[in-house]
């Protein structure tokens, strides 16, 4: 038996934070994928390796959902969460390989912040379900496991996008809606070089008193979602520019530092350059996106960003979501 599964990373284009309050988020899958391979083991225990996540291999047994680590174990919290959430019977010993090197800068070893854990949660859930010959609800199990691994925080938008691929509109507790990338809307993703913690900011937001900008952010996210359905780049850019202004006020009011790590400077530079720039997702580092209806404006802005130590990531929209295959050898 050999099972393989993969799922793409993602970038949140709008609706970050607001999605937690039921607003619409626009999210795009990108062509960096987490991959899981599972084969049978001749041992009386399971073996797992995760290059770039954990050092060395882990050896473990699972009895009634309880993990017993015989060796290693550090760095495999997501594996435990997925295994428990799946709650499937896996009678045979397995060898698991979890690969997320696509999400890491080779030079520094720093994660780009483009949804590696969500992509891995989807791929791992799908692979283990294939081993169990099950028909599990991959989406709900992966969302639950991913949230548990982040101490109960998260909307599930990243998991939904990794599962479906392409561009989606997402609302919590509702089915995702597939969208198209508008013709003549150019974009580029820029990496700040700084890794940021989504969980830390979500926890902080949960503990803070809410300000009016939080409600305004949800309304602005709704307008972006409506403009996206129009397919008109000019309308989308106008609404994203207004949304970014609201997100900036929301960040200040709630002391979240979303525009730290150079994002604020690029937002200001974008105004002069005639483009729209915003951080993606939780912000405070990781990646941002620049958009325009003219490719040449994007190229010029990339030069500006490079002088502020941002690096272009040559990524494209991945139309394919989760993929899996089982071979009974």
C-alpha distance (Angstrom), angle and dihedral (degrees) to the residues before:
residue distance angle dihedral
X1 . . .
X2 3.77 . .
X3 3.79 122.6 .
X4 3.79 123.7 -173.4
X5 3.79 128.7 -177.9
X6 3.77 134.9 169.9
X7 3.80 138.5 -179.2
X8 3.81 133.3 -173.2
X9 3.78 129.2 -114.7
X10 3.78 122.0 -120.2
X11 3.79 148.3 -145.7
X12 3.81 122.8 -145.5
X13 3.79 108.1 -133.1
X14 3.80 97.6 -175.2
X15 3.79 140.4 -13.1
X16 3.81 97.3 55.1
X17 3.81 109.3 159.4
X18 3.83 90.3 0.0
X19 3.80 89.2 73.3
X20 3.81 87.7 67.6
X21 3.80 87.7 65.0
X22 3.80 94.4 50.3
X23 3.80 98.6 -90.9
X24 3.78 123.5 137.6
X25 3.80 119.9 -93.4
X26 3.79 126.2 -162.7
X27 3.80 112.7 -145.3
X28 3.80 133.0 175.4
X29 3.79 128.8 -156.4
X30 3.79 114.1 -133.1
X31 3.79 131.8 -155.2
X32 3.79 99.9 -99.1
X33 3.80 111.5 99.8
X34 3.78 138.6 -162.2
X35 3.80 111.2 -139.6
X36 3.81 131.3 -160.0
X37 3.80 125.9 -168.1
X38 3.81 122.6 -172.2
X39 3.81 128.0 -173.3
X40 3.78 134.1 163.6
X41 3.79 120.9 -85.3
X42 3.79 125.6 -142.6
X43 3.81 89.7 -149.3
X44 3.78 127.7 89.2
X45 3.80 91.2 -114.4
X46 3.79 140.9 48.5
X47 3.81 123.5 -96.9
X48 3.81 125.8 -155.3
X49 3.79 133.4 -176.8
X50 3.79 127.0 -176.9
X51 3.81 113.6 -177.6
X52 3.78 110.0 -147.7
X53 3.81 93.7 13.2
X54 3.79 105.8 60.4
X55 3.79 132.8 18.3
X56 3.78 113.1 -118.0
X57 3.78 126.1 -18.4
X58 3.76 129.5 -51.9
X59 3.79 124.4 -137.8
X60 3.80 119.7 -160.4
X61 3.78 149.3 152.6
X62 3.79 127.9 -144.0
X63 3.80 121.7 -147.8
X64 3.80 120.0 177.1
X65 3.79 89.7 -20.2
X66 3.79 94.0 -51.2
X67 3.80 118.6 123.3
X68 3.78 120.2 -137.7
X69 3.79 109.8 -169.0
X70 3.78 111.9 -152.7
X71 3.80 92.2 -179.8
X72 3.79 133.6 1.5
X73 3.78 117.8 -8.8
X74 3.79 99.6 161.9
X75 3.79 111.7 123.4
X76 3.81 96.2 20.6
X77 3.80 100.8 97.5
X78 3.81 92.1 118.5
X79 3.82 91.1 53.4
X80 3.79 90.1 54.3
X81 3.81 92.2 47.8
X82 3.81 93.4 49.7
X83 3.80 93.4 45.6
X84 3.81 92.2 51.6
X85 3.81 94.2 43.6
X86 3.79 91.6 50.9
X87 3.80 90.5 51.8
X88 3.80 90.7 -169.2
X89 3.77 128.6 150.5
X90 3.80 110.2 -108.2
X91 3.80 104.5 176.8
X92 3.79 98.3 173.9
X93 3.77 128.9 70.8
X94 3.77 113.9 -106.2
X95 3.79 141.6 -156.8
X96 3.80 111.0 -144.8
X97 3.80 127.6 -168.7
X98 3.80 117.2 -168.9
X99 3.80 114.6 -166.6
X100 3.81 124.4 -169.8
X101 3.81 101.4 147.3
X102 3.82 89.2 123.0
X103 3.80 88.0 72.7
X104 3.81 97.8 54.2
X105 3.79 131.4 82.5
X106 3.80 105.8 -119.1
X107 3.78 94.9 -146.0
X108 3.81 100.3 48.8
X109 3.80 102.7 20.1
X110 3.82 88.4 -128.7
X111 3.80 120.9 142.2
X112 3.78 115.4 -116.7
X113 3.80 93.1 -140.0
X114 3.80 97.7 -121.4
X115 3.78 101.2 133.3
X116 3.79 105.9 -77.1
X117 3.80 95.8 153.1
X118 3.81 93.9 49.0
X119 3.80 91.5 47.3
X120 3.79 90.2 49.3
X121 3.81 91.3 48.1
X122 3.81 90.0 55.1
X123 3.81 95.3 44.5
X124 3.80 93.0 45.2
X125 3.81 93.5 47.9
X126 3.80 91.2 49.2
X127 3.80 93.4 47.2
X128 3.80 95.8 48.0
X129 3.80 90.3 45.8
X130 3.80 89.1 54.6
X131 3.80 90.6 52.0
X132 3.79 89.6 51.4
X133 3.84 91.1 49.2
X134 3.77 85.3 -128.0
X135 3.76 136.2 149.2
X136 3.77 98.2 -141.1
X137 3.80 127.0 166.3
X138 3.81 94.7 -105.6
X139 3.80 93.2 -170.8
X140 3.79 98.4 53.9
X141 3.80 94.6 40.4
X142 3.80 93.2 48.8
X143 3.81 92.3 46.3
X144 3.80 91.3 49.3
X145 3.81 93.6 46.6
X146 3.80 93.8 45.0
X147 3.79 91.2 49.3
X148 3.80 91.2 49.4
X149 3.80 90.6 51.1
X150 3.83 88.0 54.6
X151 3.80 92.9 50.8
X152 3.79 94.9 -99.6
X153 3.82 99.7 -49.3
X154 3.78 131.2 119.2
X155 3.80 139.1 74.5
X156 3.80 98.9 -123.0
X157 3.82 94.5 -119.2
X158 3.80 92.6 123.1
X159 3.80 92.8 50.5
X160 3.80 92.2 47.4
X161 3.80 91.7 51.2
X162 3.80 92.9 47.7
X163 3.78 89.8 51.0
X164 3.80 97.1 46.8
X165 3.81 104.0 30.3
X166 3.79 126.3 -156.3
X167 3.80 119.1 58.2
X168 3.79 119.9 -36.6
X169 3.77 141.6 -178.5
X170 3.79 107.8 -136.8
X171 3.78 133.9 -167.4
X172 3.77 124.2 174.7
X173 3.81 113.9 -99.8
X174 3.81 92.4 11.7
X175 3.78 135.9 94.3
X176 3.79 115.8 -92.4
X177 3.79 117.2 -110.6
X178 3.81 118.6 -139.3
X179 3.80 114.4 -128.9
X180 3.79 134.4 -173.1
X181 3.77 126.2 -122.0
X182 3.82 103.7 -115.0
X183 3.77 119.6 -112.4
X184 3.81 113.3 -108.0
X185 3.81 94.1 19.4
X186 3.79 105.4 124.3
X187 3.79 123.2 -166.3
X188 3.77 144.7 171.5
X189 3.79 131.5 -166.5
X190 3.79 118.3 -131.9
X191 3.79 125.3 -161.7
X192 3.78 118.6 -145.3
X193 3.81 93.7 -155.4
X194 3.81 88.6 -125.2
X195 3.80 122.5 106.2
X196 3.82 114.1 -139.0
X197 3.80 133.5 -163.2
X198 3.79 116.1 -124.0
X199 3.80 93.0 -174.8
X200 3.80 93.4 55.3
X201 3.80 92.8 54.4
X202 3.79 93.8 44.4
X203 3.81 90.5 51.5
X204 3.79 90.9 49.2
X205 3.80 92.2 49.6
X206 3.79 90.7 50.5
X207 3.79 90.4 55.7
X208 3.82 97.2 46.7
X209 3.78 131.2 88.9
X210 3.79 110.1 -104.5
X211 3.82 119.5 -112.6
X212 3.83 128.7 -156.5
X213 3.81 90.0 -103.2
X214 3.80 88.2 69.6
X215 3.80 90.8 63.6
X216 3.80 90.4 42.3
X217 3.79 90.0 53.3
X218 3.80 91.5 57.0
X219 3.79 91.2 50.6
X220 3.81 91.4 48.5
X221 3.81 90.7 49.6
X222 3.79 89.2 53.7
X223 3.79 91.1 53.3
X224 3.81 91.2 51.3
X225 3.81 90.1 51.6
X226 3.82 91.0 50.5
X227 3.79 92.1 48.0
X228 3.80 91.2 50.3
X229 3.78 90.8 58.7
X230 3.80 89.4 54.9
X231 3.80 89.8 64.0
X232 3.81 90.0 -143.9
X233 3.83 111.8 134.4
X234 3.80 93.5 -156.7
X235 3.80 92.3 55.3
X236 3.80 92.8 44.6
X237 3.80 92.2 50.1
X238 3.81 92.1 49.0
X239 3.80 92.4 51.0
X240 3.82 93.5 43.8
X241 3.81 89.7 51.3
X242 3.80 90.6 51.8
X243 3.79 91.2 44.1
X244 3.80 91.1 52.6
X245 3.81 90.5 53.0
X246 3.80 89.8 52.1
X247 3.80 91.6 46.1
X248 3.79 89.1 52.9
X249 3.81 92.0 53.7
X250 3.80 90.0 45.3
X251 3.81 89.3 53.5
X252 3.80 92.5 50.4
X253 3.80 93.6 46.2
X254 3.80 92.9 50.2
X255 3.83 96.8 35.1
X256 3.81 92.8 -126.3
X257 3.80 100.4 142.3
X258 3.80 92.3 -137.7
X259 3.80 91.2 155.0
X260 3.81 96.2 46.8
X261 3.83 123.8 114.5
X262 3.80 92.7 53.3
X263 3.81 99.3 -53.2
X264 3.82 93.0 115.9
X265 3.79 91.7 54.4
X266 3.79 91.6 51.3
X267 3.81 92.3 48.8
X268 3.79 88.8 55.1
X269 3.81 92.2 45.2
X270 3.80 90.4 50.6
X271 3.80 91.6 60.7
X272 3.79 91.1 59.0
X273 3.82 91.6 42.8
X274 3.81 94.8 53.5
X275 3.82 94.2 -118.7
X276 3.80 135.7 105.4
X277 3.79 120.5 -114.6
X278 3.80 129.5 179.4
X279 3.80 138.9 157.9
X280 3.80 114.1 -104.9
X281 3.78 121.3 -125.7
X282 3.79 121.1 -23.6
X283 3.81 93.2 -4.8
X284 3.79 125.5 -163.7
X285 3.81 87.9 119.1
X286 3.81 132.0 -25.8
X287 3.82 113.3 88.9
X288 3.78 139.7 -22.4
X289 3.78 133.5 -169.1
X290 3.79 132.3 -131.6
X291 3.80 118.5 -158.7
X292 3.79 134.4 -175.1
X293 3.80 141.2 152.2
X294 3.80 89.6 -120.5
X295 3.82 121.5 63.5
X296 3.81 92.0 -154.1
X297 3.81 90.4 60.7
X298 3.80 88.8 54.6
X299 3.78 92.1 52.2
X300 3.80 92.1 49.9
X301 3.79 91.6 49.2
X302 3.79 91.8 51.1
X303 3.81 87.6 61.2
X304 3.80 89.3 53.0
X305 3.80 91.3 48.8
X306 3.80 92.0 49.3
X307 3.81 89.8 59.2
X308 3.80 87.2 57.0
X309 3.83 91.1 52.2
X310 3.79 96.9 -101.7
X311 3.81 117.5 140.2
X312 3.77 125.7 -148.8
X313 3.79 114.9 -122.5
X314 3.78 109.4 -149.8
X315 3.78 95.9 -138.9
X316 3.78 132.1 147.3
X317 3.79 134.8 -163.7
X318 3.81 110.9 -83.3
X319 3.82 108.8 -142.8
X320 3.81 91.5 -168.4
X321 3.76 120.8 81.2
X322 3.78 126.4 -170.5
X323 3.81 115.3 -10.5
X324 3.80 127.3 -173.4
X325 3.77 140.6 172.6
X326 3.80 136.2 -172.9
X327 3.78 125.7 -157.9
X328 3.79 119.3 -172.0
X329 3.77 100.7 -151.6
